[in-house]
Amino acid sequence: MTGAWFLARNIIFSPAGFGYLASIFGILALFSLMRLRMELLVLAVFPGTLFHELCHLLASMLFGGKVTSFRLLPKRVGRSFILGSVECGNVRWYNGFFIGLAPLLLLPVAFGLLLWRLKIWHGLHLRELPWIYLIACLTYAAIPSRQDLCLAAKSRWALCCVATVACLFWTGWFHSAYALLRRQM
């Protein structure tokens, strides 16, 4: 194994990486417990809500959705809250997938931030707590809501393409095809 993945694996599976990951998972567990008191959860995950909704907003603008409403303030609906929302018009078969699943792009951002912090890590101190909190918020915000998944399901063709490419990668087909092409050159 070479390259960036090898470097990332060695950094994350170091003692520092385990400490950082344990802290992040601890904060994510606290977020889950806060679901019992939604008012606390709304406040705790606000930075993540901001990034989540901005991802939908940017994807909608990039892929031809017409933003009709952008809301960051929580709204009580029955016994729960809607943390934020972006309402889009012109959601079609070609853009629903990208608009609905745009917050998944927060996962590589959180991962990159984690790697950056671990490269300059000098021990788990209180000054690392804001970074750990931000990574936890980004990770939590990347989870698609039920509405996000329904929106993405409008683009069944994209779901099929992504599933096919994922299966081809999983089975090693791309690697085999690349090796075959290199031998022929």
Secondary structure as UniProt FT lines:
FT   HELIX           4..12
FT   HELIX           15..33
FT   HELIX           34..36
FT   HELIX           38..44
FT   HELIX           46..62
FT   TURN            63..64
FT   STRAND          66..71
FT   STRAND          75..77
FT   TURN            78..79
FT   STRAND          80..82
FT   STRAND          85..89
FT   TURN            93..95
FT   HELIX           96..100
FT   HELIX           102..105
FT   HELIX           106..119
FT   HELIX           126..128
FT   HELIX           129..141
FT   HELIX           146..153
FT   HELIX           156..171
FT   HELIX           173..184
//
